[in-house]
Amino acid sequence: MFRQTLNITALNLRNILSRKGSSSIIVVGIAGVVAVVVGLLSMSEGIESALQETSHPDRVLVMRSGTQDEITGWLSATEVNVLNGMDGIRTVSGELVVVVDLVTRETGKPGVAVARGVEASALEVRPELKLVAGRWFQPGKNELVVGVNAGDTYAGLTLGSRVNFRNKSWAVVGRFDAGGRAHDSEVWMDLPIAQAEFRREGVVSTARVLLDRDSDAAAVGEHIRQDPRLRADLIAEQDFYARQSQARTGMVETFAYLIGAIMGLGAVVAAINTMYSSVSTRLVEIGTLRSLGFSSVPVVVSVMAEALLLALVGGVLGSAAVYLLYDGLASSTLNAGSMSQVGFEFSVTPRLLVIGLSSAVSLGAVGGLLPAVRAARLPVIEALRAN
């Protein structure tokens, strides 16, 4: 039986080129499904990477109890001072996070960007952030330093230009790179200026804290919760961005699988019809083989092998297309929490390629099963009389 299966399968696969038109339907259909699914999932991977790579193991956020994001939080200057004198804490950066109205380059329509009011300590807690052009803003002046993604996403943020918001003109004096992290999509300014312009005198949104290397984050967090002068909680930066990424990527992944399922159904129907057509053209061949003593198993295997091979080719083509066109492509998406843009790069990882190829093979198996069973159960006399 093994030799029968091998011989029939090899014969069938050699004849695929004689059915180029019908075979291409399966290849193109499954390639489209794989390309859409892997493309959307690579977007999800890119967003998650941009957010979670922002975290640092010794860095935490101190936020008002019950606050879910930086935009809606606030801490008083007194509370920031309390944190500065607390054991286990190396550096504290009180930061005001707001949104500003800008114009997006791509559409020319109004958009919003995250603006962060900071002081010198903000750079101490983020040693990975580097100035790549111009200079840092001077305290007490309406000057901006913009992230590389923000400069590419919004109009008017080129070095040396001026942009207007909050009824003031702001000079863009520098450009920084946070290494592909979330801060690359932000605009930074002097903290006291931001507090005055956005009417938040004496308060900040959050405190970014760099812990001592030998300190325990859980112990520091408990100390913060027990201190009557504070109404705040400590959250590890990694946990904060993981929570943020889950909120954004969950919807993208759900959409990817939903669209993939709909397109996959169409691809399976096309594969079934194509394989039925392939079986129909081989009825005499199948009947002859059965009359010579070949069992039904080799016939089933040969039909399934054809469907799986065509599906695998489609999966490879779809995955390759997404990898070549999208891997590393810079883009941005809307941050539902702050209604601002978050820059990211599409990331076509090996895991996503495996998902794409597995999906292709699964669709091919489903599409080839019914025609294979029909070919195996077809009566010999009926097959020989087909023509």
Phi, psi and omega in degrees: 000325180297316179295320177300313181299316181296316183293314181293319180296315180298318179297317182293318182292327178294335182270001181300320182298336177284350178240045186301318183298307182290324181294324181295335178298315179295313183300310183293317181298313181288324176300320178296317179299311182297318181298317181293313183296310182294323179298314179292320179292328177292330173295315178299317178298320181295317178296315180298319180294317181298324182277311186286333178288350177290339186283157178225137186299331181262008184247136181226166174247140171249118187231154175305135182305129180091352180282137181259340181213169184287330184299318187266358183273164172201144175226146179278163177299326178298318180294323177296320178296323177298318179297323180299331182260012186270143178295143178090354182250128180271309183219142178237132176237103174284128187226139177258122183247120181224179174240147180234150181274122177226179179246129180283141181295316189294318185256340185073011181257160179299144177213179179232148179232154176281127175247138185234119174274124186222166171241186185300330182296340179297326178283331178294324181275352178233072182295343181281346183277128185234142172280125184250347178201148178072218183217171175281154180296153177268135179303139177086002181240152178280075181234151183235146166239126189248147175289157185297324178289322178297319179297328179275338185270324187248144178284148176085007183251021175285153183301129180091352180272175177234144180227148184249132167199158185056035178059028178226155175261130184241134180267131175272110187249351182202167181220130182239160180233121179259018177072039178079015182267177187299328182295341179298342180263012185251165175242126183251146180213172180293134184300308180301322177296315179298319179297320181289314185289328181258013175056049177235040183303132175082003180227158172232166180281313181212169172240121175270125190238133173257118184278157170298149185298329182262008182272156180257122183299322180296320180292319177296319179297321178293321177299319179296316180294328182276345183285119182294343180278351183241142171237067189213164177234152175261135175226130178300140182302323179298317179293321181298312182286332174296318178294319178295318183290323179298323180295327183272316187281336180301316180292321179297316181294319178299316179296320181299313182288328178294311178297320178298321180294318180294312179293325179297323177299317177296321179294322179294317178300316178297319179295319179298313180297319181295317181288327173299318178297319179297318179296321182298323180286348183248015185300315181295318178300315181294317179297321179296315180298319180293323180290337178275001176106003177289137180280175182284337183298312178301325178296314178299314182297320182295319178292316179296322180297320178297314181296318181291321180296314179297320179294319180296320177299317177298319179297318179296316180296316179295316180294318180296320180298315180294318181298315183289325185270329191243335184300121181086359180291127180280137178207187177211159179219163183282131173274108184297332181288318182249357183059033178243171181270138176243121179280146179202171175238134175302139183229103178269095185271163175304325179299319180290324177295321177296318178299317180296313180292322178296319178297318180298313180297321179296316178296319178296320180296316179294318182292332182266348187295307183297313176299325179295317179295319178299317180297322182287327185267359182291129178299142184299314182299317181296321180294319181291334180270003187301321181259000000 
